Amino acid sequence: MGILGRLSSLVKSNLNNVVDSMQDPAKEIDQMIRDMEDSAKQARTEVAQCMAEEKRLQKRVADLEGDAADWEKRAGTAVRAGDDALAKEALLRKAEKEAERAETQKALQEQGVYVDQLAQALKALDARLKDIKLRQGTLRAKARANKSGSPLSGKTSAFDDFDRMAGRIDTVEAEASLDEQLGGRSEASAAAERKLNAMAAESSVDEALAELKKKLGGG
């Protein structure tokens, strides 16, 4: 299970059921809090890494835009020199850079979605962890009462309210749906799309050359 799936399970788990199943509440509640703190720490690391990747993709998009512009300049130089074949080659390279930029831009958008969802999941976990810590003593008392058969075990309204609050935290997507959203396309379909983009770029290179000549006043 990925980090988002773990956070979702921790946020959406039914606290009453967890406490009721505990054999040693004093130790197990402390361990539950440590586990949640560990997951929050891992999530913060993941967020930082994902934000770094987002910045890398942003830079790559900008670099590819610059590369495309450079190839157009080279095509213009070739046109002025009367070398249409070289100009067409440069325009093909420009089209390749533009296609790669489009792919990278899409990856950047998907990365942004993942970063936002992970940050929201971390925020939700921090909120639940804070509440559990505040209720730690009461949780222990409830668990002990349940084990001893005390009448206190029937008084669960506070915990029911807590679980209803936790259930309203709707910022975490299930891991499977997130994979579907972020994965989106199979490797085969992505490869087919790149091939189609390349074919489209090649078929339009003559038009691009004519447009470039017109722009340069050579057509």
Secondary structure, DSSP 8 states (H G I E B T S, - for coil): --HHHHHHHHHHS-HHHHHHT-SSHHHHHHHHHHHHHHHHHHHHHHHHHHHHHHHHHHHHHHHHHHHHHHHHHHHHHHHHTT-HHHHHHHHHHHHHHHHHHHHHHHHHHHHHHHHHHHHHHHHHHHHHHHHHHHTHHHHHHHHHHHHHT-GGGG--HHHHHHHHHHHT------HHHHHHHHH-S-HHHHHHHHHHHHHHHHHTHHHHHHHHHHHHT--
